[in-house]
Amino acid sequence: MSPILFYGVPEGCSFGSIVALEWSGLPYRLCRVEMPEMVSTDDYAKINAVGETPSLLLEDGRTISESIAILHHIGAHAVGNGLGFAQGSEDFDRLNQMLAFLNTTFFKAFGPLWYAFEHSLEPQEKQALNAYGIAAVEKAHQTLERLFEGREWLLGNGPSLADAYFVGIARWNDFHKVVDRRQFPGLHRLYERMQQEPAVRFAHAIEHRQDAKSSGGFRGEVGLAEALGLLKQAA
C-alpha cells in the first residue's frame, strides 16, 4: 500500500506535509480528519495516541507523528530531487534549524490566538490572550524576515521542506488577521509565490473538497475505517 497521510481540517498544520508530498513525487494517499471531532476519537488514537495531526502511516504499518518528523521522513526519500539533504551535511543542518524555528517560534506564536478562538472565555481573558498572541505573531514575523535575508526561498537554493511548512502556518495570519504581511517584503513575496505553486493549490483544493489536480504522486483519499483496516493488515 502507499503511505497514508492523516491531515486535519480546518486549517491544520498538516497542510505543509501535503505540499511536501506533492513536491517529492512519492506515492501517497490522504485520510481526512475533522477537528476536533475525529481527532479525539478512540479510533484515531490507534493512529496517533496524542490525538493530533498530521500522522503518516507507512507501508510496513509504522506510524510517524509530528510535522517535523514527517517532513524529515519525506525529505530522506527525496534527497535526489533537492527536497531533502543528507543528514550531517551543511544543507541538512540549515534545513533542520529553519524547521525548528518554524515549529517553535513561528507556530507557537499563533497558539494564544487559536486558544482564544476555540474556547469560551471571559471577555478580559480573551482580550489578554489576543493581545499576547498579536505581539508574538508580530515578533515572529520580524525575526523570520531577518533570518530570511532577502532570499527567494527560506534556504535560498530553491523550494525546500521549510517553505512547505512555512506556507501552512503563515496562512493562519490570513485567518486571524494579525499583521499586514506587506510590512515584511521577503515573507510577503515568498507567501505570494507559494500561492502559485501547484502543490499549494492542490492542498487548498483538498482541504476545501474542491476539484484537486495533483502534480505529484497522489493516489486518492481513504476513510479512517479503511485506513485502520490497512493498519491491522500490516501489523
Residue, then its C-alpha position, 0 to 999 in steps of 0.5 A: m500500500s502507499p503511505i497514508l497521510f492523516y491531515g486535519v481540517p480546518e486549517g491544520c498544520s498538516f497542510g505543509s506535509i501535503v505540499a511536501l508530498e506533492w513536491s517529492g513525487l512519492p506515492y501517497r494517499l490522504c485520510r481526512v480528519e475533522m477537528p476536533e471531532m475525529v481527532s479525539t476519537d478512540d479510533y484515531a488514537k490507534i493512529n496517533a495516541v496524542g490525538e493530533t495531526p498530521s500522522l503518516l502511516l507507512e507501508d510496513g504499518r509504522t506510524i510517524s507523528e509530528s510535522i517535523a518528523i514527517l517532513h524529515h521522513i519525506g525529505a530522506h526519500a527525496v534527497g535526489n530531487g533537492l527536497g531533502f539533504a543528507q543528514g550531517s551535511e551543511d544543507f541538512d543542518r540549515l534545513n533542520q534549524m529553519l524547521a525548528f524555528l518554524n515549529t517553535t517560534f513561528f507556530k507557537a506564536f499563533g497558539p494564544l490566538w487559536y486558544a482564544f478562538e476555540h474556547s469560551l472565555e471571559p471577555q478580559e481573558k480573551q482580550a489578554l490572550n489576543a493581545y499576547g498572541i498579536a505581539a508574538v505573531e508580530k515578533a515572529h514575523q520580524t525575526l523570520e524576515r531577518l533570518f530570511e535575508g532577502r532570499e527567494w526561498l527560506l534556504g535560498n537554493g530553491p523550494s525546500l521542506a521549510d517553505a512547505y511548512f512555512v506556507g501552512i502556518a503563515r496562512w493562519n495570519d490570513f485567518h486571524k488577521v494579525v499583521d499586514r504581511r506587506q510590512f515584511p517584503g521577503l515573507h510577503r513575496l515568498y507567501e505570494r509565490m507559494q500561492q502559485e505553486p501547484a502543490v499549494r493549490f492542490a492542498h487548498a483544493i483538498e482541504h476545501r473538497q474542491d476539484a484537486k489536480s495533483s502534480g505529484g504522486f497522489r493516489g486518492e483519499v481513504g476513510l479512517a475505517e479503511a485506513l485502520g483496516l490497512l493498519k491491522q493488515a500490516a501489523 
